[in-house]
Amino acid sequence: MLFGTLAMLVILQAIDSLMCPMYSQMSIHTTHQGTYMSRVDEILAKQKALAEELDLAKQEERDEVLKDIKAKIKMFDFKASDFKGLLKSRVTQSQVDAFNAKKATAAKKTAAKKTAK
């Protein structure tokens, strides 16, 4: 049964390549599950594998870079105050208050609309 299916697939692929040269560039392969994978599917699978490899490489390099930065900060005796104004790492209390005020105003408007209906 499997041999007959494979033979039919090869025949159909040969007919397609004769009928339309554009399709002859696409390859069709059988997988261990018996499904078919086009060249696009192969490239997408490779892309996914490369994305995972990229994430791993970034994480490894990130750790090395962070270790290097920490060593340089220690070597040159940098303090947090040396970076004041260069890095915005904290939210100020006034920013929190402004956010909470907007949120409360939006909640009041929503409640007013619900009661008006």
C-alpha positions as CSV (number, residue, x, y, z in Angstrom):
1,M,0.0,0.0,0.0
2,L,2.8,2.4,1.0
3,F,4.8,1.5,-2.1
4,G,1.7,2.2,-4.3
5,T,1.2,5.5,-2.7
6,L,4.8,6.5,-3.2
7,A,4.8,5.4,-6.8
8,M,1.6,7.4,-7.4
9,L,3.2,10.4,-5.8
10,V,6.3,10.2,-8.0
11,I,4.2,9.9,-11.1
12,L,2.0,12.9,-10.1
13,Q,5.1,14.9,-9.4
14,A,6.6,14.0,-12.8
15,I,3.4,15.0,-14.5
16,D,3.3,18.3,-12.6
17,S,6.9,19.1,-13.5
18,L,6.1,18.5,-17.2
19,M,2.9,20.5,-17.1
20,C,4.3,23.5,-15.2
21,P,8.0,24.1,-14.9
22,M,7.5,26.4,-11.9
23,Y,6.3,23.5,-9.8
24,S,9.3,21.4,-10.7
25,Q,11.3,23.7,-8.3
26,M,9.2,22.5,-5.3
27,S,10.1,19.3,-3.7
28,I,7.7,16.9,-2.0
29,H,9.0,14.5,0.6
30,T,7.4,11.9,2.7
31,T,7.9,12.0,6.4
32,H,7.9,9.1,8.9
33,Q,4.2,9.9,9.5
34,G,3.3,9.5,5.8
35,T,2.4,13.2,5.4
36,Y,3.9,15.3,2.7
37,M,6.1,18.3,3.3
38,S,6.7,21.0,0.6
39,R,9.9,23.1,0.3
40,V,8.1,25.9,2.1
41,D,7.3,23.6,5.0
42,E,11.0,22.6,5.1
43,I,12.2,26.2,5.2
44,L,9.6,27.1,7.9
45,A,10.9,24.1,10.0
46,K,14.5,25.3,9.6
47,Q,13.5,28.8,10.4
48,K,11.9,27.6,13.7
49,A,15.0,25.6,14.6
50,L,17.2,28.6,13.8
51,A,15.1,30.9,15.9
52,E,15.5,28.5,18.9
53,E,19.2,28.4,18.3
54,L,19.3,32.2,18.0
55,D,17.5,32.6,21.4
56,L,20.0,30.2,23.0
57,A,23.0,32.0,21.5
58,K,21.6,35.4,22.6
59,Q,21.1,34.1,26.2
60,E,24.7,32.8,26.3
61,E,26.2,36.0,25.0
62,R,24.0,38.1,27.2
63,D,25.3,36.3,30.3
64,E,28.9,36.9,29.1
65,V,28.3,40.6,28.4
66,L,26.6,41.1,31.7
67,K,29.5,39.5,33.5
68,D,31.9,41.7,31.6
69,I,29.9,44.9,32.5
70,K,29.8,43.9,36.1
71,A,33.5,43.4,36.2
72,K,34.2,46.8,34.6
73,I,31.8,48.5,37.0
74,K,33.7,46.9,39.9
75,M,37.1,47.7,38.4
76,F,36.3,51.4,37.9
77,D,34.3,51.8,41.1
78,F,31.2,53.1,39.4
79,K,28.3,54.0,41.7
80,A,24.6,54.2,40.8
81,S,24.8,58.0,41.1
82,D,27.4,58.0,38.2
83,F,24.6,56.8,35.9
84,K,22.0,59.3,37.1
85,G,20.3,60.8,34.1
86,L,21.7,58.3,31.7
87,L,19.4,55.4,32.5
88,K,15.7,55.7,33.3
89,S,15.1,52.6,35.3
90,R,12.6,53.6,37.9
91,V,9.1,55.1,37.8
92,T,8.7,58.2,39.9
93,Q,5.8,58.6,42.4
94,S,4.4,61.4,40.3
95,Q,4.1,59.0,37.3
96,V,2.4,56.4,39.5
97,D,-0.1,59.1,40.8
98,A,-0.8,60.4,37.3
99,F,-1.5,56.8,36.1
100,N,-3.8,56.1,39.0
101,A,-5.7,59.3,38.4
102,K,-6.3,58.4,34.7
103,K,-7.4,54.9,35.7
104,A,-9.8,56.3,38.3
105,T,-11.3,58.8,35.8
106,A,-11.7,56.1,33.2
107,A,-13.4,53.8,35.8
108,K,-15.9,56.6,36.7
109,K,-16.7,57.3,33.1
110,T,-17.4,53.6,32.5
111,A,-19.6,53.3,35.6
112,A,-21.5,56.4,34.6
113,K,-22.2,55.0,31.1
114,K,-23.4,51.7,32.7
115,T,-25.8,53.5,35.0
116,A,-27.1,55.8,32.3
117,K,-28.3,52.8,30.2
